[in-house]
C-alpha cells in the first residue's frame, strides 16, 4: 500500500517536525528517503530535459521510498509548476506498484 501525506497549516505548528520524524522512522526501518524544498524540486523538474545533473537528481528522488518536500503551498503554484509536480508524483507511484 502507498500513501500521500500532506501536513498543512500556518507557520510554526510542527509540519516540518512531523515530516522529519516520518523520515527518521522510515530510515530506521530500512526505507530510502529524500528531503528537498519545493523550489529546488521544481527547478530540477523544469531543467531535467536539458541538464544531466537535474535528470540524475529527479531519478534519485523517484527511487526514494519517501520524499519529504518542504516549504510549499500548492494553491499558490502556477499551473506549469503544478503539472511538473503532479507528473513526478505519478511517476513515483507507478514505480512502487
N, C-alpha and C positions, 0 to 999 in steps of 0.2 A: 504494500500500500504506500502511496505517496501523498504528501500534503504540501500545501502552500500556506504559510502562516504570515500574517501581517500584523505588526504592532503599530497601532495608530493612536495618536494623542498629542496633546500640547507638549512643548519642551519640558524637560526635566521631570518626567513621570516614570522613567525607568525602561523605556523602549530599548535603548542600547544595552542596558544591563541584561535584559531578558534575552536579546539576540546573542550576546556574548556568552551567557550561561548555556544556552542551547548549543552553541558552537563547542564549548568545552566538553559538554556532556557527549556530543557526537564524537569528538576526538577521542575521549576516554573509551568509547565503545568501538573504536576502530574505523569510524567513517572519515572520509576526507571532507575538508571544509575550506571554503574560500570566503574571504572578507573583503568587500570592495565598497567604495562610495558610489552612489548613483551617478554622479558626474563622471567619475572615472570609467564606469561601465558603459555609459552612453558614448563617451569618447572612443572607447575601444570598439564598440559596435559600429559606430559611424566610419571608422577607418580600417576595419578588418579586411575589406576587399582590396585595399591599396597598400596596406602595411603588414609585412610578415610578422612583425613583433605584436601588433594588435591581434592578428589572427591566432597566434600562439596563445595569447592571453585568453581570448574567448574560448579556445579549445580547452584550456586549463579550467576555466570556470565551468564549462559543460561537463567535465569529468567529475567534478565535485559532487558528493552526495548532498551537501548542504551549502548554499550560497547565502551569506548574510550581506544584505545590501543596506547600507547606512546612508542617512541624510537624504530623504526623498519625500516628495509629496506628489503622488501620482496625478492628482487633479490639476496640478499646475504644469504638467508636461505639455509640450507642443505635440501635435499629432504625430509627426515623424518620430519623435523620441518614444512615444507610446508604441509605435509599430516595431522599432528596434527591440525594445524591451520585451514585448509580447512574443516576438519571433524567437528570442533567446529562451524564453520560458517554455515555449512549445518544444524546441529542440532538446532542452534538458529533460522534459517529461518523457519524450519519445525514447531517449537514451536509457532511461531507467525502467522501461516496460519490457 
